[in-house]
Amino acid sequence: MGDIMRLRKPFFSAFIFCIAALLVSAAAGYEEHSIIKSIPGFVLDDSDVKEFSSFTFEYKQNEKWVTKQVKGKFWFLYYEYPKEDRKFSTLEIIENYKQAALEKEGQILREDDPKLDFTIPYSAGTIWVHLHAWENSYELTIIEEKGFTKKLEFSADEMKRELDKSGRVAIYGIFFDLDRSNLKVGSEKILIEMVKLMKNHADLNIEIQGHTDATGTRDHNVTLSERRAQAVKSFLALYGIEPSRMTTKGYGSDQPVASNETEEGRSMNRRVELKKLQ
């Protein structure tokens, strides 16, 4: 307990600007992160910032190891303590960031000296951080993962643009009864746009994909998502779209676009996607 109390003071100031360090970093042309700050006294000695990149995190979830590739704005930051008046151990560096993350309502994903992985929420989504520490130095890999914004209403033209650009488009606004494949009232608007898409582009062939959240067993979700994809195909066929231009496949919860740990994430994962076939 005494050791924890002695370390407590720097914990509260882990994200406070260190003016001297900032001046040195600015003079060198390095860019620091606006939220994840250095431990006071450390100087930013190297940085690499990309508008979009990825980093793979490995951590335990429900007693199983999971691997997650996180994409977004990317920072690599390397800090050193330039003075000789003291030594920072790897444990002290890790504890500073661990406590600062918890104070920011963050979540510790993995703690394995000399490494620490954690997330903290921010206004646009989630910040993922990988820390690797040495005595008197450490590096941070930071990804700003923006929240996924689901668009409920796509026009036929917007669907076509996205299919041409990405080869696929996620469709929200198609509603099914709980654990069933029958279409609910309110789905017609977006389905009619899909009919327009297929009629306006007679050479377009698509795979209609069903996706679910992770509630329930995998086999059940794959079967349910397949039946839902078939229900969409049947609707399009009813409005004159040739069935041979459409295939269906249920992916269950195998291809999530968000975390299944929150209701918002689960709602994003429950979707229909159209994939352009060559």
Helices and strands as residue ranges (DSSP letters): H 2-12, H 19-28, E 43-61, E 64-80, H 90-103, E 107-112, E 115-122, E 125-134, E 137-146, H 156-166, E 168-171, H 188-200, E 205-211, H 218-238, G 243-245, E 246-250, H 263-269, E 271-277
